[in-house]
Amino acid sequence: MLANYLIGLREGLEAALVVSILVAYLVRTDRRALLRQVWFGVGIAVGVSIGLGAILTLGPQGLSFEAQEAIGGALSIVAVGLITWMIFWMGRTARHLKGHLENALENAIAVGKGAVIAMALLAVGREGLETALFLWAGITAAGSTWVPIVGATLGIATAVGLGFLMYKGAVKVNLRVFFQWTGVFLILVAGGVLAYGVHDLQEAGLLPGLNTLAFDISSAVPAGSVHGTLLKGIFNISPQTTVLEAVAWVAYVVPVMWLFVRMAFRSGPPRPQPAAASSRDLAAAGA
């Protein structure tokens, strides 16, 4: 539940920030008449995201077990790719997000109302589609129960509330720190989703090594125990992990975590170097 809550919170807060920036810009520039187009685009984006979630949930039903596992494994790997791209994209552009969105909105206004709708749809829809796919993969990996769904819903609701309060100026959030630490957490979660996707492909017969285990701690960490549920629910790590799952987890988490920490936690831009001395200064020093 905690993992899906944080996924919903982070992804929802990104979408809420996008909406609040667009709305605030229109209000500040006295273009309130275009708010309807922005909200229309946002509504379409939300509807498309919900539709994708429904398709992912209901679509594979009726297929053979192997086909369901193949689809689930492939989509889990796609979800990991999208969430990884999103983590790094937000880490690089978070400080410039406001200016980027305002410039894009200004360009859309110059084209017409339809372009404003399309701009809002694309800006929010990207976040929504990523959220739907990654939450689906996380919920599937954790087990199809109502608990992960409740966690994700609470996370999104919290993000909407925070976005509204930030827009009103009632609360301030250090977004740089927020995206830093949630990025670290999501990389660990994504590693578990990737391992789960590999396991699905093994069960579908598309990858070998289903019965070759790297470790089996099911006796020490039973699947139904509290710590077993937390391990599976938060990090999607199975007590019985195959060699290929373990290799995929390490091959993803170690380099991605290193690159992200190196990018997101750097102290800041390098200090400017002192200017080179001019020939006049050197001559004066020699004198």
Order of alpha helices (4+ residues) and beta strands (2+ residues): alpha-alpha-alpha-alpha-alpha-alpha-alpha-beta-alpha-beta-alpha-alpha
